[in-house]
Amino acid sequence: MASALSLDEEVRLYTTNTERERYESLATLYGIIVSLDYLERAYVRDSINAAQYSPACTRLLSQYKTMLKLVSADVPNLEEFMRRYKMDHPAALHRLKVGVPATVEHASDPEKGAETSKWVAETTQSFITFMDALKLGMRAKDQLHPLLQVLMTGYSKFKGSAEWEGRSKIVQWLITLNAMKASDEISDEQTRQVGKPPKLPVVWLILDFPVTIRHRPRVP
């Protein structure tokens, strides 16, 4: 005769160490999403400042990417995972799709000064590096996404860059690449699209900024 079921007895979801690790990894992923949503809301409400928000967000995004690799067999995509466990965290979903903190997605106002010329040079170099990668035939997400992140970070340093034509396109490509697996590659058509950028404000800065090489007097 089967023993009666005790309502006080803990129900185990696993019977092996492999299953236990699997459920713990899924629980960790769940916790990262919830934490990120709280962080996003706290930043929007000015409960924390940008200096507190940025490193915390970057750390959670990094942890998310790491955990996603461990549970890829159970989590084909983020939205399906959130639907399965009835997660209503739109702020976290958006941040995970973009893949960079809000301080990078939406330009903050940096202090003015001599650093501006350095930012111009660095951001321009980031753009050239990304375009060279396309010309060299790099197509995989794990090749292009880091380069695009660096370029987006450079953009965010300039006051008013939220209104620049190129920013929305970079954000959209970050979302597209972020949704791909590390080994996935963009198509030839996508390569042509991303390889035809609009007039980039960084280029306008290079042409107009008084300390750039273009305006330096020639040395006889």
N, C-alpha and C positions, 0 to 999 in steps of 0.2 A: 504494500500500500504506500503510495507516494506521500511524503511528508507535507504537511500544510505549509503554505507560503506565508512567511512572516513579513508583515508590512514594515517592520523595523529593520529588516535586513537590507544591507546596501546592495544595489543592483550593479553589477560590473558590466561595463561595455566591452571589456576585452578579456581574453583568456591567455594571451601570450604577451611577451615583452614587445614584440613587433607591433601588435595591435595597440598596446598601451602607449608606445611612442607616437603612433599615428594619431591617436585621439588627443594626446598632449600637444602635438604640433598644431592640430586644427584649433584647439582651445587657445593656443598662443596667438595664432593668426587672428582669431576672433577678438582677443584682447587688444591686439595692436590696432585693429580697425576702430574699436570703441574708444581707445585712448586718443587716437588721432582725431576723431570727431570731437571729443571734449577739448582738445588742444585748439582746433580750428575755431570752435565757438568762443573759447576764452580769448583768443587773439582778436576776433571780430568785435567782441564786447569790451576790448581794452582792459581786460583783467590781467593780461601779461603784455609786455612790450616786445618789440621786434627782436631785441637782443636775447630775450628769453625764449621767444617762439622759434626762431630760425634753427638753432642747434637741436632743439627738441624734435622739431618736425623732420629735420634731416636724418636724425637717428631713427625715428619711427619708420621713415620711408626705406631706409637701409635695412632695418629689421624685417620689414614687410617683404622686400625683395628676397632676402635670405630664406624666410619661412616659405615663401611661395615655391621656391625650388624644392623644398623638402616635401611639400604636399601637392605637387603638380598632378599626381595621378588622381587625387581626390578633388582637386579644385581646377577644373579646366579654364574657368575665368572667374573674375572677382564678382561680377554681378550675379552669377548663378549661385555662388557661395553665399552671398548676402540674402538672396531670395530663399535659399534652402533653410537658413537659420533665422529667417524673418528679421533681418537687421535693417533698421531704418536710420541710416547714418549718411545722409546725402553729402554733408561737408567732407567726411572722410573719403567717400567714393570719388568726389571731384578731385581731391588732393592726390589720391592714389593714381587716378587717370593721368593727371598732369605730370606727376612724378618729381616736382620741385616745390619748395615752400612758397607760400603766398608772397613773401617778400621778394622772391625772384620772379614769380609770375606777374605781379603788379609792382612796378618800379617804386622803390622807396626814394626819399629825398636825401641823397648823400651830402655830406658837407662839401662846400665849394673850396677849391684851392688848387694847388699844383698837381694834385693827384689826377685831375681831369685828363691831362695830356697822356698820362700813363694808361688810363682806362681806354682812351681812344685807340692807342696802339695795341693794347692787349685784346680788345674786342674785335678790332679789324683782323688781327692775326688769327683769332679763333674762327672768324668767318672764312678766311682764306684756307685754314686747315681743314674745315668741314668740306668746302668745295673741292679741295685737292683729294680728299678721301673718296668723294664720289667719282672724280676723274680716274682714280686708281682702281676703280671697280669694287670698292667696299660697299656692301649691300646689307650685311647682317645687322640686326638690332644692337648686339653687343659691341659692334664697331662704331656705329653712328650715334647711338643714344648718348654716350658720355661726351662726345664732341659737341652735340647740340645742347646739352646741359651747360657746358662751359660757355657757349655762345650766349645762352639765355641769361646766365649769371652776369655776364659782361653787360648785356643790355640793361639789366635792372639797376645798374649803378648810375645811370644818367637820369636826371630829373626830367620829367615829362615824357619819358620813353613809353609810357602806357598808351600814349596817343599815336605812336609811330606805326606806320603801315606794316613793317616787318614783324612786329611783336606778335600779333594775332596768328600769323602764319607759323611762327616758331612754336608757339603754344600748341597749335593744332598738330604739328608734326611730332611734338613731344608726346602728345596723347596717343597718336597713331603708333609710334614706336614703343611706347610704354605698354601698350596692349598686346604686343607681339612677344613670342618666346625669344629667348636669347639667341637661338640659332636661326630664327626666321629671317628672311630677307625681303626687302622691298622689291617691287616689280620694276621692270624697265620703264613703265609709264610713270610710276611714282618717282623714279629717279629723275626722269625728265621734268616732272613738276617741281620737285624740290631743288633741282638744278637751275631753275629759272626764277630766282628771287626777285621781289620788287626792288625799287630804288631804296637801298638801305640807309636809314638815318645815320648809321656809323660812317658811311661814305660821305654823307653831307657834312658831318663833323670834321672829317679829314680835310675836306675841301675848304671849310670855312674857319677852322680853328687856327688862330694866329701862330701857334708854336709848332705846327707840323712841318715836315720836310718840304712840302709843296711851297710854303711861304718863306722858307729860309733863304737868305741871300747866298749866292754862289761864292765860294772861296776861290780867288784867282790862283 
